[in-house]
Amino acid sequence: MWKELTIPVNKNGGNTLYLKLMKKYLLVLILCFAASLTNAQSVSFTDLLSLTSMTNTQAHDFMISKGFKQEGTQTFGGKVFDQYKIGRTPDKIEMMYVGQGSITPNGNTQRSVSYTTIQNSDLDNLLAQAKKSTLTLIFQGADVNKNIFRFDNSLFRATISIAFDKKSGGVDVSQKDNAGN
């Protein structure tokens, strides 16, 4: 009298829908991660400070590991600097100038490091990192072309300059000598 009504059910049907949905979410997550990497700066303020005390080989290896390519050497004020460049895209070029290390009387390496970029976001990030670092902001001012921020502590001095139009700027970092000069 009563017939049992059966509805064919694909036991894997729910799982395939779930897997398709998860694949889409994974793809979106990967794309978001890749997009965030394209806008990330190559070096942090802490990296710049660390470079001042590395040996020449360590500094070179560090720059290569960050994706920079050595472009040769430049001389500024009688000092020789290794020039490194990374160009994520033509509008995101970053330059690093790593001074030749000199050995202090106590055997430590000491050098100057300069970083330049045309990315407003990189400059803002480095300034924010410097303000959160162990260095103290001792001067904030401007000249004809740029805003200047000077940071200092017993070991390092750093100057961040940002053009008024925020289209260029740089960071100069050096380790103080034993006398704190």
Secondary structure as GFF3:
##gff-version 3
##sequence-region A 1 181
A	DSSP	alpha_helix	13	38	.	.	.	ID=ss1
A	DSSP	alpha_helix	45	51	.	.	.	ID=ss2
A	DSSP	alpha_helix	56	65	.	.	.	ID=ss3
A	DSSP	beta_strand	69	76	.	.	.	ID=ss4
A	DSSP	beta_strand	79	87	.	.	.	ID=ss5
A	DSSP	beta_strand	93	99	.	.	.	ID=ss6
A	DSSP	beta_strand	102	103	.	.	.	ID=ss7
A	DSSP	beta_strand	109	110	.	.	.	ID=ss8
A	DSSP	beta_strand	112	117	.	.	.	ID=ss9
A	DSSP	alpha_helix	120	132	.	.	.	ID=ss10
A	DSSP	beta_strand	136	142	.	.	.	ID=ss11
A	DSSP	beta_strand	146	152	.	.	.	ID=ss12
A	DSSP	beta_strand	156	163	.	.	.	ID=ss13
A	DSSP	beta_strand	169	175	.	.	.	ID=ss14
###
